[in-house]
Amino acid sequence: YTKEKSSIVVIGLSVHTTPVEMREKLAIPEAEWPRAIGELCNLNHIEEAAVLSTCNRMEIYVVALSQHRGVKEVTEWMSNVCSLLYLSINLFEFIF
């Protein structure tokens, strides 16, 4: 068994590809960033997190113990926090 190395991953939604209604639901006010970061860091495969949320985009930067599992957990978190279907977010999100 080979352990995956931690990866820096960006998961987000862009003004160019995501409907405004979805971006509005996923917007996180700056005052809520510390809470969001705390929740993200409590996910099983996330070591560190940062949030950037503007009127045009939402980006979450994470250090993930497993890239695949980390992306899945962050997308599920986004779905739960914003009451959107996982698959809806999955259709529009970008991952780097």
GROMACS elastic network, one bead per residue, 0.5 to 0.9 nm:
[ bonds ]
;  ai    aj funct       b0    kb
    3    66     6  0.87905   500
    4     7     6  0.86289   500
    4    65     6  0.69270   500
    4    66     6  0.60751   500
    4    67     6  0.83844   500
    5    64     6  0.86027   500
    5    65     6  0.64907   500
    5    66     6  0.71389   500
    5    67     6  0.87598   500
    6    47     6  0.85874   500
    6    63     6  0.63163   500
    6    64     6  0.53462   500
    6    66     6  0.62297   500
    6    67     6  0.73932   500
    7    62     6  0.79940   500
    7    63     6  0.54718   500
    7    64     6  0.52410   500
    7    65     6  0.65784   500
    7    66     6  0.70058   500
    7    67     6  0.60220   500
    8    61     6  0.71130   500
    8    62     6  0.56927   500
    8    64     6  0.63330   500
    8    67     6  0.80313   500
    8    96     6  0.83626   500
    9    60     6  0.81553   500
    9    61     6  0.57827   500
    9    62     6  0.53642   500
    9    63     6  0.63348   500
    9    64     6  0.69775   500
    9    67     6  0.71030   500
    9    70     6  0.84197   500
    9    71     6  0.77645   500
    9    95     6  0.68846   500
    9    96     6  0.56231   500
   10    59     6  0.65642   500
   10    60     6  0.56613   500
   10    62     6  0.64931   500
   10    71     6  0.87088   500
   10    94     6  0.77698   500
   10    95     6  0.54782   500
   10    96     6  0.50735   500
   11    58     6  0.83294   500
   11    59     6  0.56941   500
   11    60     6  0.52467   500
   11    61     6  0.65356   500
   11    62     6  0.82061   500
   11    71     6  0.71628   500
   11    74     6  0.78844   500
   11    75     6  0.80505   500
   11    93     6  0.65986   500
   11    94     6  0.57039   500
   11    96     6  0.67992   500
   12    57     6  0.71628   500
   12    58     6  0.52742   500
   12    60     6  0.60397   500
   12    61     6  0.85556   500
   12    92     6  0.84869   500
   12    93     6  0.53041   500
   12    94     6  0.53285   500
   12    95     6  0.66811   500
   12    96     6  0.89803   500
   13    16     6  0.85865   500
   13    17     6  0.73533   500
   13    18     6  0.62039   500
   13    22     6  0.89848   500
   13    23     6  0.72087   500
   13    26     6  0.88526   500
   13    56     6  0.84909   500
   13    57     6  0.54802   500
   13    58     6  0.53191   500
   13    59     6  0.65504   500
   13    89     6  0.83419   500
   13    92     6  0.64052   500
   13    94     6  0.61544   500
   14    17     6  0.55558   500
   14    18     6  0.57442   500
   14    19     6  0.89130   500
   14    23     6  0.81069   500
   14    56     6  0.64721   500
   14    58     6  0.69147   500
   14    59     6  0.84806   500
   14    92     6  0.80537   500
   14    93     6  0.76331   500
   14    94     6  0.78008   500
   15    18     6  0.56418   500
   15    19     6  0.74200   500
   15    20     6  0.73898   500
   15    23     6  0.77845   500
   15    55     6  0.83464   500
   15    57     6  0.57138   500
   15    58     6  0.89877   500
   16    19     6  0.84042   500
   16    56     6  0.85369   500
   16    57     6  0.89583   500
   17    92     6  0.63193   500
   17    93     6  0.83662   500
   18    21     6  0.83652   500
   18    22     6  0.67365   500
   18    23     6  0.66748   500
   18    57     6  0.87054   500
   18    89     6  0.89031   500
   18    91     6  0.88721   500
   18    92     6  0.56589   500
   18    93     6  0.78727   500
   19    22     6  0.55052   500
   19    23     6  0.65004   500
   19    24     6  0.88174   500
   19    92     6  0.86322   500
   20    23     6  0.50191   500
   20    24     6  0.60620   500
   20    25     6  0.86730   500
   20    55     6  0.89987   500
   20    56     6  0.84644   500
   21    24     6  0.52082   500
   21    25     6  0.64402   500
   21    26     6  0.88140   500
   22    25     6  0.51720   500
   22    26     6  0.62544   500
   22    27     6  0.86253   500
   22    82     6  0.89416   500
   22    84     6  0.81168   500
   22    88     6  0.87954   500
   22    89     6  0.81817   500
   23    26     6  0.51034   500
   23    27     6  0.59721   500
   23    55     6  0.75746   500
   23    56     6  0.74783   500
   23    57     6  0.69170   500
   23    58     6  0.73579   500
   24    27     6  0.52467   500
   24    28     6  0.87969   500
   24    55     6  0.75745   500
   25    28     6  0.84329   500
   25    82     6  0.57312   500
   25    83     6  0.80801   500
   25    84     6  0.81181   500
   26    53     6  0.84739   500
   26    58     6  0.72404   500
   26    78     6  0.71881   500
   26    79     6  0.86726   500
   26    81     6  0.80320   500
   26    82     6  0.57368   500
   26    84     6  0.87344   500
   27    53     6  0.58458   500
   27    54     6  0.69366   500
   27    55     6  0.72685   500
   27    57     6  0.80196   500
   27    58     6  0.65433   500
   27    82     6  0.87068   500
   28    31     6  0.81981   500
   28    32     6  0.62788   500
   28    33     6  0.67415   500
   28    36     6  0.81397   500
   28    51     6  0.83611   500
   28    52     6  0.82177   500
   28    53     6  0.57956   500
   28    54     6  0.80603   500
   28    58     6  0.80106   500
   29    32     6  0.53945   500
   29    33     6  0.67988   500
   29    53     6  0.71379   500
   29    54     6  0.83206   500
   30    33     6  0.52405   500
   30    34     6  0.82470   500
   30    51     6  0.87746   500
   30    52     6  0.82558   500
   30    53     6  0.74514   500
   30    54     6  0.89531   500
   31    34     6  0.72246   500
   31    35     6  0.84662   500
   32    35     6  0.54343   500
   32    36     6  0.62771   500
   32    37     6  0.86872   500
   33    36     6  0.50225   500
   33    37     6  0.59876   500
   33    38     6  0.85077   500
   33    50     6  0.80315   500
   33    51     6  0.62508   500
   33    52     6  0.81486   500
   33    53     6  0.87025   500
   34    37     6  0.50861   500
   34    38     6  0.61335   500
   34    39     6  0.86618   500
   34    50     6  0.87838   500
   34    51     6  0.86204   500
   35    38     6  0.50968   500
   35    39     6  0.62512   500
   35    40     6  0.86227   500
   36    39     6  0.51438   500
   36    40     6  0.61145   500
   36    41     6  0.85845   500
   36    49     6  0.88578   500
   36    50     6  0.86501   500
   36    51     6  0.75952   500
   37    40     6  0.50568   500
   37    41     6  0.60727   500
   37    42     6  0.86025   500
   37    48     6  0.80322   500
   37    49     6  0.56416   500
   37    50     6  0.60921   500
   37    51     6  0.68113   500
   37    60     6  0.89884   500
   38    41     6  0.51732   500
   38    42     6  0.63225   500
   38    49     6  0.81244   500
   39    42     6  0.51482   500
   39    43     6  0.68793   500
   39    77     6  0.84558   500
   40    43     6  0.54542   500
   40    44     6  0.89848   500
   40    46     6  0.67590   500
   40    47     6  0.85920   500
   40    48     6  0.78526   500
   40    49     6  0.64530   500
   40    50     6  0.87860   500
   40    62     6  0.83789   500
   40    73     6  0.85676   500
   40    74     6  0.69828   500
   40    77     6  0.75544   500
   41    44     6  0.79739   500
   41    45     6  0.83697   500
   41    46     6  0.54141   500
   41    47     6  0.57405   500
   41    48     6  0.56380   500
   41    49     6  0.61848   500
   41    62     6  0.85131   500
   42    45     6  0.84882   500
   42    46     6  0.71081   500
   42    47     6  0.81298   500
   43    46     6  0.55276   500
   43    47     6  0.82013   500
   43    70     6  0.81560   500
   43    73     6  0.68437   500
   43    74     6  0.79694   500
   43    77     6  0.86742   500
   44    47     6  0.82782   500
   44    65     6  0.85238   500
   44    69     6  0.87382   500
   44    70     6  0.79705   500
   44    73     6  0.79729   500
   45    63     6  0.84823   500
   45    64     6  0.55057   500
   45    65     6  0.50216   500
   45    66     6  0.61709   500
   45    67     6  0.83104   500
   45    69     6  0.65066   500
   45    70     6  0.51839   500
   45    71     6  0.89465   500
   45    73     6  0.75734   500
   46    49     6  0.73314   500
   46    62     6  0.65227   500
   46    63     6  0.58720   500
   46    65     6  0.61422   500
   46    66     6  0.81872   500
   46    69     6  0.89619   500
   46    70     6  0.60197   500
   46    73     6  0.83798   500
   46    74     6  0.84929   500
   47    62     6  0.72338   500
   47    63     6  0.54060   500
   47    64     6  0.59784   500
   47    65     6  0.69158   500
   48    61     6  0.81576   500
   48    62     6  0.54477   500
   48    63     6  0.51028   500
   48    64     6  0.75229   500
   49    60     6  0.69674   500
   49    61     6  0.54827   500
   49    63     6  0.65236   500
   49    64     6  0.89004   500
   50    59     6  0.83630   500
   50    60     6  0.58157   500
   50    61     6  0.50537   500
   50    62     6  0.64756   500
   51    58     6  0.76835   500
   51    59     6  0.60051   500
   51    61     6  0.63584   500
   51    62     6  0.88171   500
   52    57     6  0.79990   500
   52    58     6  0.58041   500
   52    59     6  0.51101   500
   52    60     6  0.63376   500
   52    61     6  0.82036   500
   53    56     6  0.79669   500
   53    57     6  0.60190   500
   53    59     6  0.62401   500
   53    60     6  0.83576   500
   54    57     6  0.53855   500
   54    58     6  0.62150   500
   54    59     6  0.88610   500
   55    58     6  0.80358   500
   60    74     6  0.82880   500
   62    70     6  0.81055   500
   62    71     6  0.88970   500
   62    74     6  0.88204   500
   63    66     6  0.88192   500
   63    67     6  0.84642   500
   63    70     6  0.82977   500
   64    67     6  0.55392   500
   64    68     6  0.85597   500
   64    69     6  0.79478   500
   64    70     6  0.52295   500
   64    71     6  0.79640   500
   65    69     6  0.80600   500
   65    70     6  0.69490   500
   66    69     6  0.53668   500
   66    70     6  0.56564   500
   66    71     6  0.83662   500
   67    70     6  0.50965   500
   67    71     6  0.60576   500
   67    72     6  0.85431   500
   68    71     6  0.53758   500
   68    72     6  0.62942   500
   68    73     6  0.87421   500
   69    72     6  0.50252   500
   69    73     6  0.60941   500
   69    74     6  0.85921   500
   70    73     6  0.51291   500
   70    74     6  0.61334   500
   70    75     6  0.85049   500
   71    74     6  0.52022   500
   71    75     6  0.60416   500
   71    76     6  0.84965   500
   71    95     6  0.80660   500
   72    75     6  0.51894   500
   72    76     6  0.61076   500
   72    77     6  0.85613   500
   73    76     6  0.50478   500
   73    77     6  0.60744   500
   73    78     6  0.86177   500
   74    78     6  0.61591   500
   74    79     6  0.85504   500
   75    78     6  0.50382   500
   75    79     6  0.61736   500
   75    80     6  0.86846   500
   75    86     6  0.66937   500
   75    89     6  0.71172   500
   75    90     6  0.72006   500
   75    93     6  0.86370   500
   76    80     6  0.61655   500
   76    81     6  0.85830   500
   76    85     6  0.87497   500
   76    86     6  0.60706   500
   76    89     6  0.89758   500
   77    80     6  0.51413   500
   77    81     6  0.60290   500
   77    82     6  0.84485   500
   77    86     6  0.89843   500
   78    81     6  0.52896   500
   78    82     6  0.60275   500
   78    83     6  0.81081   500
   78    84     6  0.77989   500
   78    86     6  0.79764   500
   78    89     6  0.79321   500
   79    82     6  0.54924   500
   79    83     6  0.55860   500
   79    85     6  0.57555   500
   79    86     6  0.52535   500
   79    87     6  0.87541   500
   79    88     6  0.85749   500
   79    89     6  0.70698   500
   80    83     6  0.52637   500
   80    84     6  0.68823   500
   80    85     6  0.81826   500
   80    86     6  0.82741   500
   81    84     6  0.80703   500
   82    85     6  0.89004   500
   84    87     6  0.84566   500
   84    88     6  0.68069   500
   84    89     6  0.71786   500
   85    88     6  0.51876   500
   85    89     6  0.66778   500
   85    90     6  0.86883   500
   86    89     6  0.54119   500
   86    90     6  0.61225   500
   86    91     6  0.88066   500
   87    91     6  0.61808   500
   87    92     6  0.89738   500
   88    91     6  0.54112   500
   88    92     6  0.70447   500
   88    93     6  0.89456   500
   89    92     6  0.55187   500
   89    93     6  0.59307   500
   90    93     6  0.54679   500
   90    94     6  0.84226   500
   91    94     6  0.88426   500
